[in-house]
Amino acid sequence: MEIQTAADYILGSFLSRTLNRRTDEYGGSLANRVRVVAEVLEAVREAVDTTIAVAVRTSSAHLIATDPDGYSIEESIGAMRLLAERGLVDWISVLDGSYWSATQIIAPMTAPRRGGEASAAAFSAAGLGVPIITTGRIRTPVEAEELLAAGHADVVALGRTLLADPQWAEKALAGSVDRIRPCVSCNQACWGSFSVGAPVSCIVNPAAGNEQSLPAPVRAATPRHIAVVGAGPAGMEAARVAAERGHRVTLYEASDDLGGDMHLAARAPHRQELSLALEWWARELERLGVDVRMRTRVDDDPADADATVWAVGAAPGVGAVWRLRPSLVDGIPGCVGFPHGRDVMAGRALVAGRVLVIDEEGGWPAVSLSEWLAARDEVTHVTVATTASALGDPALLHTLEIFEVAPRLAAAGVVTVPGAIVLSVDHGHAELLGGSRLGPFDAIVMSTGTVAPELDDEALAVGDCVAPRGFWSATTDAARLARSI
């Protein structure tokens, strides 16, 4: 049992001189601030006797940006020493940060791997006499072994890593490291779902949190030939699960690349780890003998297939504009024929010079597009007019990434105009609701969402070609359907 003293939860708040303003025996000196934690541990130990081990999880520091001299690693080590010397803890599990620095405790993919290693090493070097557990984007067995071999911790703790692959340890022991399904630290279906009160899951492992409705695939009583059209995340997951069930699977992809929108997202700055998931799907498809046919467009059910799964995704469109202005069926006046962000990132359209992005889609597509453009040599300036209160909101707020995106965009020279509704575009200028005007620009790029294609009502369809949503919805669709065919 671990008692939670990390972050700024109630017991963690007692430990901090900044958050603990008490003037009685539970405030003031470090010994006083530790007192309530010690009393909790004593009560727990009395209740469980010696039947289970009892320990604490704690923050190395709270890392409050406006309070750099607040609860520090020196104080944290001192607090844990007081508990260890009294024999109240069987181990100490260490993480960095608090909810004042949330991207430290649930680090996104831009954070360093093994992010908690330095703090754990300091606790280990302090000689507290109990094992030290560390966490923080430890993703591979190699990373874990290197950390332990260096003596920086005694045990590694894996959180999101095990959501992505609960068999991580088994595969490591078996030497099947390349089969480990990777956590890409996207925070979308784990913390993102939790933050809105939904069950925690994982975009690369939709069965996580849904084990009853998505049990392990079972062999089909009668193996069949299954065609899957489209090799984005939905198509690859459908093909993988169908092959796991013993079906003969052919996967068709019209482009040169596997991954669909996830492949585009992985090309953007700070999003490259998404490619790890695509590489894992590709390895699994090869292992399972899936016949992958690239640069092959399929418009009708293949004649030799017993069943066809459609996973062709959604096409760039103007659907997001209708959210605020349903009368604009054909999009924003003056923008007909302007390139869509997905076409630009895929190389199907070229832009240069001063570029305006009109964003009514929000979330990662607009952020990735803006950062991708800002990194291009041929683009000299990027302005984003977004209907959101902040670029990426609210999707990035749910994944805790919005706190680092704004300063990153500013550092890249991207100018954002929040709360902007573009009424029309004329000769490189954009007229905004309220009377202001942006421009001139050499190119204008649309980030206005996608539209699902028309499919036969009886078609077996998964992912964005059913309705444009996100990665988790796509892989969940696929995982569910492939278990039933």
HELIX and SHEET records of a PDB file:
HELIX    1   1 ILE A   10  LEU A   15  1                                   6    
HELIX    2   2 LEU A   30  VAL A   48  1                                  19    
HELIX    3   3 ILE A   73  GLU A   85  1                                  13    
HELIX    4   4 TYR A   99  SER A  101  5                                   3    
HELIX    5   5 ALA A  102  ILE A  105  1                                   4    
HELIX    6   6 GLU A  117  ALA A  125  1                                   9    
HELIX    7   7 PRO A  141  ALA A  149  1                                   9    
HELIX    8   8 ARG A  160  ALA A  164  1                                   5    
HELIX    9   9 TRP A  168  LEU A  173  1                                   6    
HELIX   10  10 VAL A  177  ARG A  179  5                                   3    
HELIX   11  11 TRP A  191  SER A  195  1                                   5    
HELIX   12  12 PRO A  233  GLU A  244  1                                  12    
HELIX   13  13 GLY A  260  ARG A  267  1                                   8    
HELIX   14  14 LEU A  274  ARG A  287  1                                  14    
HELIX   15  15 GLY A  319  ARG A  323  5                                   5    
HELIX   16  16 GLY A  341  MET A  345  1                                   5    
HELIX   17  17 GLY A  363  ALA A  374  1                                  12    
HELIX   18  18 ALA A  395  HIS A  398  1                                   4    
HELIX   19  19 ILE A  402  ALA A  411  1                                  10    
HELIX   20  20 GLY A  463  CYS A  465  5                                   3    
HELIX   21  21 PHE A  471  ALA A  482  1                                  12    
SHEET    1   A 5 GLU A   2  THR A   5  0                                        
SHEET    2   A 5 ALA A  55  SER A  59  1                                        
SHEET    3   A 5 ILE A  92  LEU A  95  1                                        
SHEET    4   A 5 ILE A 132  THR A 134  1                                        
SHEET    5   A 5 VAL A 155  VAL A 156  1                                        
SHEET    1   B 5 ASP A 291  ARG A 293  0                                        
SHEET    2   B 5 ARG A 248  TYR A 252  1                                        
SHEET    3   B 5 HIS A 225  VAL A 229  1                                        
SHEET    4   B 5 ALA A 307  TRP A 310  1                                        
SHEET    5   B 5 LEU A 460  ALA A 461  1                                        
SHEET    1   C 2 ALA A 315  PRO A 316  0                                        
SHEET    2   C 2 THR A 450  VAL A 451 -1                                        
SHEET    1   D 4 VAL A 415  VAL A 417  0                                        
SHEET    2   D 4 VAL A 379  THR A 386  1                                        
SHEET    3   D 4 GLY A 353  ASP A 359  1                                        
SHEET    4   D 4 ALA A 443  SER A 447  1                                        
SHEET    1   E 3 VAL A 422  ASP A 426  0                                        
SHEET    2   E 3 HIS A 429  LEU A 432 -1                                        
SHEET    3   E 3 ARG A 437  LEU A 438 -1                                        
END                                                                             
